[in-house]
Amino acid sequence: MIEGKDSAPGVKSLTCGMIGGGQGAFIGDVHRKAVAMDRGAVLSAGCFSQDADNTLRTGLLLGLDRDRLYRTYGDLLEGEAKREDRIDFVIIVTPNHTHFPIAELALQKGFHVVCDKPLTTDSREAQKLADMSREKDLLFCVTYAYAGYPMVKHIRDIIARGDLGEIRFVQAEYPQDWLATPLEKTGQKQSLWRTDPARAGLSNCVGDIGSHIENMVTVMTGLSIHSLCARLDIFGEDRVLDDNASILVNYEGGAKGLYWSSQIAVGNDNGFRVRIFGTRASVDWNQEQPNYCRMGFIDKPTEILSRGRDDLTPSAARYIRIPSGHPEGYYEAFANIYATFTGALAKKKAGEPLCAADLDFPDVDEGVRGVRYIEKCVESSKKGSVWVELTGKK
Ligand SMILES: NC(=O)c1ccc[n+]([C@@H]2O[C@H](COP(=O)([O-])OP(=O)(O)OC[C@H]3O[C@@H](n4cnc5c(N)ncnc54)[C@H](O)[C@@H]3O)[C@@H](O)[C@H]2O)c1
């Protein structure tokens, strides 16, 4: 179908501040482009780095006022809390170990929060953030960005309405090869902290990309993991954290799964793929071709669904921006999450009630579940790849 569509109307009254994402960083700039895409909020304050010069350079380049560029995240949260035109929410895009103290202070100061995954490096801390955000009635989004693709929402909806029959088996993989060589020994910024347990947490590979598998499969299928058996491997010389992981999963209700994530899979860029097999049909979705989904059926020919051409469910179609054949990708998926989050926040600020569709972004409870999953994978592997139960609290 050839039909244009305006972006979401935008809510120019919202403002945000960013912690992390200075020059040389990876994901902060993606967040900035994503939040700006639908004009959901204006970036008005920043502490982009521990290096104040970097914060100044980054902030001035972005056109921010000097008096809203802060030396530390504490200064930003304290300083903004005192302003009449204080920011509405904080975006946290720093390495994993800093998420908890920053998010905790942000909530204490009454800011809504968008934090990147994994939410924290300890599930008790993650639960504390969930409890605090609830007590203080503050919105909290955890940017499992792939959940923002229209095709992912469509798959979620058709599985929920029973199109696949009963889910029997899930196979999900996330192979990359960027750590196939000892990149961290060259001083490369992103590899340095991801291979350091003090900054990455208990796991590198499962924490960094295996966590996306856990979230995506849960979102798509609605299944809860009952127990898992994990083997976390270290192939890189002198590494102390995993760079490859194989995980068997038992879901509540009897379905089974197999997850593989790797940073040493030579020849792979970002090959995140999920295949879900039901009693009547299956789906096959690949992040590198996110506009399409292959569906197989027990009783009719295979179909390739196309975003923009074929009918998607209403809650998926609402996120389609451009006609079919014009690829939408990572930025748009990220922006979809921001459009939903800022839309919900604008309604909340206006005192309007929020419905389930308003809250269709990855929330703090998903963040907590993700951290518990990482911990259980590490526990299973350390005990010799034994089965461990995931259900219940730590
Ligand atoms: N959702 C996704 O798909 C996705 C993708 C990539 C990264 N991430 C997550 O985003 C986070 C950042 O990853 P990255 O690859 O951008 O890291 P990065 O190393 O490229 O950037 C981190 C930034 O945080 C800054 N920083 C560190 N400590 C700080 C502090 N105390 N105060 C202010 N700034 C500080 C650094 O100076 C740097 O600018 C990680 O938690 C990572 O897991 C998520």
The ligand as an SDF file (V2000), in Angstrom:
LIG
                    3D

 44 48  0  0  0  0  0  0  0  0999 V2000
   18.7850   -1.1960   24.2170 N   0  0  0  0  0  0  0  0  0  0  0  0
   19.7810   -1.5330   23.4410 C   0  0  0  0  0  0  0  0  0  0  0  0
   19.5670   -2.1080   22.3750 O   0  0  0  0  0  0  0  0  0  0  0  0
   21.1870   -1.1950   23.8620 C   0  0  0  0  0  0  0  0  0  0  0  0
   22.2020   -1.1170   22.9170 C   0  0  0  0  0  0  0  0  0  0  0  0
   23.4770   -0.7320   23.3520 C   0  0  0  0  0  0  0  0  0  0  0  0
   23.7220   -0.4640   24.6870 C   0  0  0  0  0  0  0  0  0  0  0  0
   22.7180   -0.5970   25.5910 N   0  0  0  0  0  0  0  0  0  0  0  0
   22.9470   -0.3080   27.0160 C   0  0  0  0  0  0  0  0  0  0  0  0
   23.1920    1.0870   27.1450 O   0  0  0  0  0  0  0  0  0  0  0  0
   24.1400    1.3430   28.1800 C   0  0  0  0  0  0  0  0  0  0  0  0
   25.3060    2.1420   27.5990 C   0  0  0  0  0  0  0  0  0  0  0  0
   25.9440    1.3760   26.5920 O   0  0  0  0  0  0  0  0  0  0  0  0
   26.8990    2.0490   25.4930 P   0  0  0  0  0  0  0  0  0  0  0  0
   27.3310    0.9790   24.5730 O   0  0  0  0  0  0  0  0  0  0  0  0
   26.2830    3.2610   24.9570 O   0  0  0  0  0  0  0  0  0  0  0  0
   28.1370    2.4720   26.4220 O   0  0  0  0  0  0  0  0  0  0  0  0
   29.2540    3.5580   26.0800 P   0  0  0  0  0  0  0  0  0  0  0  0
   30.4580    3.1540   26.8460 O   0  0  0  0  0  0  0  0  0  0  0  0
   29.3610    3.7470   24.6260 O   0  0  0  0  0  0  0  0  0  0  0  0
   28.6570    4.9060   26.6880 O   0  0  0  0  0  0  0  0  0  0  0  0
   28.4760    5.1040   28.0660 C   0  0  0  0  0  0  0  0  0  0  0  0
   28.4560    6.6020   28.3430 C   0  0  0  0  0  0  0  0  0  0  0  0
   28.1710    6.8070   29.7120 O   0  0  0  0  0  0  0  0  0  0  0  0
   29.0740    7.8000   30.2150 C   0  0  0  0  0  0  0  0  0  0  0  0
   29.1730    7.6400   31.6640 N   0  0  0  0  0  0  0  0  0  0  0  0
   29.7220    6.6200   32.3690 C   0  0  0  0  0  0  0  0  0  0  0  0
   29.6090    6.8590   33.6910 N   0  0  0  0  0  0  0  0  0  0  0  0
   28.9690    8.0440   33.8130 C   0  0  0  0  0  0  0  0  0  0  0  0
   28.5700    8.8140   34.9180 C   0  0  0  0  0  0  0  0  0  0  0  0
   28.8020    8.4210   36.1640 N   0  0  0  0  0  0  0  0  0  0  0  0
   27.9420    9.9930   34.6820 N   0  0  0  0  0  0  0  0  0  0  0  0
   27.6980   10.4300   33.4290 C   0  0  0  0  0  0  0  0  0  0  0  0
   28.0650    9.7310   32.3280 N   0  0  0  0  0  0  0  0  0  0  0  0
   28.6930    8.5530   32.5270 C   0  0  0  0  0  0  0  0  0  0  0  0
   30.3500    7.5510   29.4580 C   0  0  0  0  0  0  0  0  0  0  0  0
   31.2230    8.6490   29.5150 O   0  0  0  0  0  0  0  0  0  0  0  0
   29.7860    7.3100   28.0730 C   0  0  0  0  0  0  0  0  0  0  0  0
   29.5210    8.5520   27.4250 O   0  0  0  0  0  0  0  0  0  0  0  0
   24.5190   -0.0230   28.7250 C   0  0  0  0  0  0  0  0  0  0  0  0
   23.7680   -0.3140   29.8730 O   0  0  0  0  0  0  0  0  0  0  0  0
   24.1520   -0.9930   27.6070 C   0  0  0  0  0  0  0  0  0  0  0  0
   23.8390   -2.2950   28.0570 O   0  0  0  0  0  0  0  0  0  0  0  0
   21.4640   -0.9530   25.1940 C   0  0  0  0  0  0  0  0  0  0  0  0
  1  2  1  0
  2  3  2  0
  2  4  1  0
  4  5  1  0
  4 44  2  0
  5  6  2  0
  6  7  1  0
  7  8  2  0
  8  9  1  0
  8 44  1  0
  9 10  1  0
  9 42  1  0
 10 11  1  0
 11 12  1  0
 11 40  1  0
 12 13  1  0
 13 14  1  0
 14 15  2  0
 14 16  1  0
 14 17  1  0
 17 18  1  0
 18 19  2  0
 18 20  1  0
 18 21  1  0
 21 22  1  0
 22 23  1  0
 23 24  1  0
 23 38  1  0
 24 25  1  0
 25 26  1  0
 25 36  1  0
 26 27  1  0
 26 35  1  0
 27 28  2  0
 28 29  1  0
 29 30  1  0
 29 35  2  0
 30 31  1  0
 30 32  2  0
 32 33  1  0
 33 34  2  0
 34 35  1  0
 36 37  1  0
 36 38  1  0
 38 39  1  0
 40 41  1  0
 40 42  1  0
 42 43  1  0
M  CHG  2   8   1  16  -1
M  END
$$$$
